[in-house]
Structure formats: structure tokens, C-alpha cells
């Protein structure tokens, strides 16, 4: 047998928000993986350690959760006025696919910092001290994100006192702006933010029944339902949901019904290879609870409670893109998210999630009867955990 050396590929392991992922510069990938296709997917799967029937990703960089089974490819900006193109791949843990259908809002933070670390930002735009606005083209969904990254001595500042629930240690604050984050819908009404043209829809969910739902495409396609309609109160933590196989099946059925209604899939079978989108979440009026860290969350700390599913499991905190959807829906009077928050008009909302709370803002307006969102803003943090190279067997591609 001829022993082939492993491929050595430069990479950076980063935390962004409440997620972690392996970051690559496009030019550092093997030629076959520099273009979309099976070779790229196989490479990223092998880096992460998927598909793994044991669900542990022991033979790879993944952490066996949806928040840590992620890869990012960054390249010089291909659009005028952008510093980088940022492409995100959600690697399935136990199934044989990489989902490219949406963005990761948390890793958008790290993408901004990585752009500076990797030398993609023109030195003339990089202040010696202050804040550098990194202009990101989110290639999965074709949207612009602005990451306001603190710098000192021309280098990214990573240490700081900004605390983010779901992340153990404080770090430097990075403000993210998602510009025009709604997609044109393909559903019944083709609305800009609401793909059916309605603020509240009726979903017929096989095995579950009839549910009211708000379907929205801001940030990431999302399906919001009332917690009480699922038998929840909105204060659930991961063990109460992720260990209940019947509950997970019901929630997946809701997600599939929402995807069909939004026009994201043509048949229920397609949902199996599109697990990253849409997200399904349940909302409830504010109620006190103890977060997963033990931190007490009071009724006065939040406007509502939200729990969201990611890749078939209850997320330990809240996805950044889903936070955009929450902010947008909360800002539109009459959506289920808005009603859970007490109704009325608002441009900022603070919601409770399993790890604590998050504050996010959105600017929305109604034009010719259609609601649209111009921007959403939130704060996150990011830092490099390790840099160097990953290795994969040469037979991978």
C-alpha cells in the first residue's frame, strides 16, 4: 500500500457570537474545492468530521452541535464597495450533506474580524486606532452586512468587557448591521418580508394539527408559532426538548409545513436536505426563568421569550440570523412575535433565550401595503481560538 501524506490546508478556528467555525481563505483551498460542488462539500465534511453516525465528530474539528459544525470560506470582495465575500456552510453532523441555503449571523461577526486578520481590508481603510467598518457580501443570500470591528495599532481588538449571554468570557464588542435583510418570497403572495403576504398564516401540520404562524424571511426564513400551541411556556431549556424524540418530530413537521407554505421546498422530502432553513421558533409573553448558566432572568428583563430550533435541536442560545427575524417581526404590529411582546410599534426588542437575553433592533416600514426592513442591528463578539492548518486524508478529494 502506498502511503499518501495528508493534505495540509491553512485555516483559522474562530468563535463568532455563540458559534464556532473553521475559516478558510478561498485561495488556500485545493483547486477542486475552490469552486462549488461535491469536492468542496467532501473536504469541509472531512475537516469537521462528518457524516458521523455516532454524532460526536470525534475525527474532525466539529463540536457535535449545530453551533459548532460550521465552515466559512472568505475571499476578496467581488462586488463594488465590499471588502470580502463571505460564504457559509452548515455541515450536517450525521447526514451526508452541507447546507448552503442560509447565513450564520453569529459567524458574520467573526467574518468581519477575519477579513482584517487575513489582510483583505485595504490598509487605507484600516485606522490605526478606532473602529473599522468591514463591508461584507454575504454570498449565500446576496446581502450586505457591516461589521464595526474595534482596532488598536491596526490590529483587531479581541479582549474587552462586552458580555454576551451564551459565551463564558467577556470580549470586545463588534456591532453588526444587516442591510436590507429580507428576501423576496416565493410563496403565495410574494411579499418582501412576509412571503405569503400575510402577518399570520394558518398551517395544517400533519400529526400536529392546525397552528397559527408568522412566516418571515428577514435575516433567515423563519416560522414563528405560539409556545402554548405546542404545549410549551417559552422558558424551555435544551434538556426539556432535545431529549424528547416525539417533540422533535412534531417541531420538524411544523418546519416542513412552514417551508412548503413559504415556497422554499416543493415537497416534504426536500426538507431533509435543507435543514438549515427555515428555522422554527416559538414565542411567549415574558416569564421569569433560570437560564442554562443558572442566571435568573426576570419578567422585567425581557419583552418576550423565544426558543428556536437549529438543525433539528433546540439552540443553546439564539442564532444571529434568527435574532434579525425576531427583531423584524417584533417591529410589525400584529405578528405573533409582536403580540407576544405586548403589541404596538417598537424598533428595539429584548428577548429571553435558553442562555439569557439579547437586545436587537430593526428599522421597518410599510410601502404600498408591503412591509420591508431596511436594517437590523445587534452586538456580538469574536476571537481567534487557533490558527495554522487543518489536515485531511489526501483521498478526500
N, C-alpha and C positions, 0 to 999 in steps of 0.2 A: 504494500500500500504506500502510495506517495503522500507524504505529509505536506499539506498546504498551510502556509502561515495564515494567521487570522488577518482580516482587513483591519487596519488602524485608521480611524476616522476622527479628525479633530471635532470636539464637541464641548459644550458647556452645560452643566447641570444647574438649573436655576429655580428658585422659588419666585412665584409671582402671585400676590394675594394669598389665597388659601389653596393654591395648586402648586405642583412641581412638574417640570418637564425637561426633556433633553433638547437643547438648542443646537442647530447646525447652521453654518453658512452654506448657502446653496453651492458655492464653488468648491467646498470641501468634500461634497458627496461624490461617490464614484459616478462616472459619466452616466451609467444606466439609470441611476437614481436621481439624476438632476432634472428629469422630466417625469410628469405624472405617469403612473402605470404600475403594473404588478411588481416590477423590480424595486421601485421606491417603497411600495407597501411592505414587501417581504423584508427589506432592510430595516425599516422602522419597527416592524413587529419583532424582529430578532434582537434589535437593540433593547426594546422594552421587555422582551421575554414572553411574547405571545405568539400564537394562542396557547394557553396553558390550561389543560383540563383540570389541574389541581387548583387553579385560581389563585396562585401565590406569586407568579412571575419571579421565581427564585433564580432562574437562569437569565436574568436581564435587569435592566435599570428600573423597571416599573415597581410600584409600591402596592399593587393588587387592589387599588381603589380607582374609581373614575377620576379622582383629583390628581392622581399620580401616574396615570397611564397615558402620557401625552408626549408628543413630539412637535417641534417647531422648526420650520425652515425659513431663514431670513436671507434676503438678497437686496441689492441696491434698488432704490425706488424706480419703478418702471413708469410711473405716472408723474406728470409735471407737478411740482410743489410737494413731493413726498420724498422722505429720506430713505424709507425702506418699504419693501413688500414683505408682509408677514403672513405665512401660510401655516395653518394649524391642523394637526392630525390627531384625532381621538382614537387611540388604539384600543380595540376591544380586548378584554382580559382573557376570556376563554373561547371566544369565537374568532373565526378566521377572516377578519376584515379590519380596515382602517376607515373611520368615518370622517369625510372631508366636508360634511354638509353645513357646518356652522363654525362659529368663532369660540374662543375661550376668553372671556373678559378678564379673568384673573391673570392669565399669561400675557395679555395685552400689555400689562404693566411691565412685565419682565422684557417684553419685546422692545419697549422704549429704552430701557436701560441697556439691553444687549446691543442695540444699534450704536450706542456711544462706545461701549466696551470694544465692539468689533471694528470700529473705525468707519462706520457707514455715514456718520454725520459730518458734513462739510466743516472743517475747522473754523471757517469764518463765521459759522453759526453757533459755535460752541463757546459760551462765555467762560472766562477763567473762573469766575465765581458767580453763583446765582442759580437761575433755572433755565434749562434748555428745553425748548418745546420740540419734541421729536414728532415728525409728521409721518404717520403710519398708514400705509394702504393695506387694509385687511383683505387679503386676496381670496379667502373663502367666500365672502359675501359681498365683496366690492364696495367697501365703505371706508371712510376716513376716521381715524382715531388720533387724537392729540394726547401725547403723554408728556406731562410737565415734570421733568426729571431734575432734581437738585444736583448741582455740581460744585466742586471746590477744587481749585488748581487744575481745572479742565478735566477732572475725573468724576465719575458718578459717586455721589454720597449715598452710602448704604446704611450707615449707622444713624439712629435718631430716636426720638421719643414718641413717634406715632404708634399707637396701639390699634391693632385690628383683631377683632374677635374671631377666633379660629386659628390664630397664629400665636405661638407661645411668647416670642420675644418681640420687643418694640424695634422699629426700624425707621428709616427716613420716609416721609410721606411723598407719594407720587400721585398727582391729581390727573385723572383720566377724563377726557371729553370724547364722547361718542357723537359724531356729527351725522345728522340725518339718518338715524339708525333703523328706520323702518324699511321693510322690503315691500315691493309691490306684490300683493297677494294674488294667488291663482285660484282662490275659492269661488264661491257663488257670486259674491259681489265685487271682487277685485279691489277692495279698499286698500289704501296705502298702509294703514296701521292695522286695520281690522279686516282680514281677508274675506270675510263673508259680508262686510258692510254693516254688521250689527255689533252692538256693545255686549249683548248677552245672547247666546245661542242655546238651543236645546240639543243635547247629544243623546242619541239612543245607543247605549253601550251594552253589547251582548254580555249576559251574565251579571250585569250590574244594575241596569235599569235606565231610567231617564234622568239626566242630570242637566242643570243649567251650567253654562260655561262661558267664560270670556276668552276668546281666541285672538291673539295678538302677535304681530311679527316684529315688534321693536326689540332690538338687541339680539334676540333669538326667538324663533317661533315658539310660542308658549300657550299652554292650555291651563287656565285657572278655574278651579271649581271650589265650592264651599266645603270647608272641613266637615261641617255637620252632616253633609250629604254622603260623606264617606265613613261616617261613624267616628270622626276624629274631633278634637277640640283645638287643634293648631299648635299645641305645645309638645308634640311628639319629638322624641329623640331617636337616634338610629336603631337601638335595640328593639324598640316597640314596633318598628316597621320592617326592618331588613331581615328579621328572624321569622317573619310571618309569610310563608310561601303563598297562601291564599290571598293575602292583602297585596303582595307584589303582582300577582296575576291580575287582580282587579285594576290596579293602577296602570298596568301595561295596557289593559283593554281600554281604559279611558284615553291613554295616549294615542292608541291606534285610531280610535273613533275621532279624536281631535285632528289627527294628521289627515284622515280622509276628508273631514269637513273643511279643512284648510286647503285642500288640494295639493298637499305635499307628497302624497302617495296615491297610486291608483287602485291598489288592492291591499288588504291587510297583510299579505305575505311580504310586501315590500318593507314593512316596518322593521323586520328582523335585521335588515342591513342598513337601517337608518336609525340607530339607537340614540345618537347624539341629539337629534331634533325630531319632533318638537319636545320641549320639556313639559312635564305635567306638575302642577303645584296646587296646593290647597291653602285657602286663606280663611282667617277668622278674626273677629274683633280682638283687641288687646286683652291678654290674660297673663297673669304672673306665672312664672315657671323658673326652674333651675336649669341653666344651660349645662351642656355636657361637661364643662370645667367645674361645675358647682356654683358658678356665678349666679347670683339672684337677679332676675330680670323682673322689674316691677311694671304694673299696668301703666304708670306714668312715664316709663322709659320709651314706650313704643306707640305707634299709631295702629298697628295690626300685627298679627303673627302670620308668617308664611313658611311653609315647608315644601321643598322641591325635590323631585327625583332626577337623578343623573345616571344614565347607563343602567337603568333597572334597579337602582338602590337609592334610598334616601340620602341626600347630600349631607355631609357633616356640618356645613355652614350654608353658604349661598353662592351660586355661580355668579360671576360678574355680569354675564350677558343676561341672565335671568333677573338680576337686580335692575338692569335697564328696563326690562319688560315690566317689572313691578312698578318702577317709578312712572313709566308712561301710562300704565293702566290706572294707577292711583290718581293721576292728574286729570283723568277724563271722568266727569260726573256720570254715574250710572253703571260703570263696570262693577263686577263682583269685587275686584280689588279696592276700588274707590269706596264702595258701600261698606266693606269690612273695616275700612279706615275711618268711617264716620260720615262719608259723603262730602259733597261740596267741592270747591276748587282748591287745588294745592299744587305747589311746584316743588315741594320737598316732602319726602316721606321717610320715616324711621320705622323699620320693621324688625321683628324678632325672628331669629332663625335658631337652629339647634346649638350653635356655638355662642350666640349672644345677639348683638344688634348691629344694624347697618343703616347709615343715612345716605340717601341718594336723591338727586334732584333731576327734574325733567322739564323741558320747555315744550309745551304742546299748543296747537292752535287748530281752529276749525275753519276750513276754506271750502266753499261750495258744498257744504254738508259733510265733508270728509275730514276726519281728524288726522293730524300729522304731528310728528315730533321732530323738532329741529336739532335738539341736543339732549344728552344726558350726562351728568357729572357725578363722579364718585372718587373717593380716595382709597388707594391701595399702597402696598409697598413691595419691594422686590430686592433680591440679592443673589449673588453667585454663591452656590454651595460647593461646586467643584468645577475645575476646568482642566482640559487635557485632551484625552482621546478615548473613545469607546472602541471596543474590539468585537468583531463578529466573525464567525467562520467564513472563509473565502467562498464556500459553496452556497452562501446565502443568495447571491445574485450572479 
